[in-house]
Amino acid sequence: MFTGIVEALGKIENITAEGSNYRLRISAPFAHELKVDQSVAHNGCCLTVVKVDPPYYEVVLVEETLRRTNFLLQKSGAMVNLERSLTLTQRLDGHFVQGHVDAISELIGIEDRRGSYWMTFSLPPGGEQLIVEKGSICINGISLTIASRDVQALSVAIIPYTWQHTNLQFLKRGDWVNVEYDIIGKYVYQILKRRWDKNLL
């Protein structure tokens, strides 16, 4: 479990294909604190540490993970948002994030508003019922509030601190990001949908 509060930026140093899997070698400020089998969110995707060699560590992405995330589009040298798993003594500054990516979304607009950045993303298929204005969403591992949405897109307002400490600053129009919908919204929607399907509403 994570909170969507990015802890550090890591750098993909190397990508190796292993059958249908990808092995990533990543440099990170906290690599020396990691242990094999720990969970770390990478752009919002929960991955297991399989090797530690400070200042580097390695993770493996299986075919299912590659199919659902933007990692097939990543190259060596790319910066990734990192967050270690939540402990029971931490403040929940973001929202509950599982690290299970639901979809990917295309960045279709960036506007510098001289004090904040307004970023607009395509509305991922299937997300229409799960994205509400002022609700929570996780984009590339960052807990964000949906500032506005319509039938085709959603927008978020980015404060300077978030811009400076995440990989949003490196994105350009046409780039793709990982999206995880709010887990509470997903459960509520499924419960109501089942009741609707059974004509109980």
Sequence and secondary structure as in RCSB ss.txt:
>XXXX:A:sequence
MFTGIVEALGKIENITAEGSNYRLRISAPFAHELKVDQSVAHNGCCLTVVKVDPPYYEVVLVEETLRRTNFLLQK
SGAMVNLERSLTLTQRLDGHFVQGHVDAISELIGIEDRRGSYWMTFSLPPGGEQLIVEKGSICINGISLTIASRD
VQALSVAIIPYTWQHTNLQFLKRGDWVNVEYDIIGKYVYQILKRRWDKNLL
>XXXX:A:secstr
 B S   EEEEEEEEEEETTEEEEEEE TTGGG  TT EEEETTEEEEEEEEETTEEEEEE HHHHHHSSGGG  
TT EEEEEE   TTS   S  B S   EEEEEEEEEE SSSEEEEEE  TT TTT  TT EEEETTEEEEEEEE 
SSEEEEEE HHHHHHSGGGG  TT EEEEEE HHHHHHHHHHHHHHHTT  
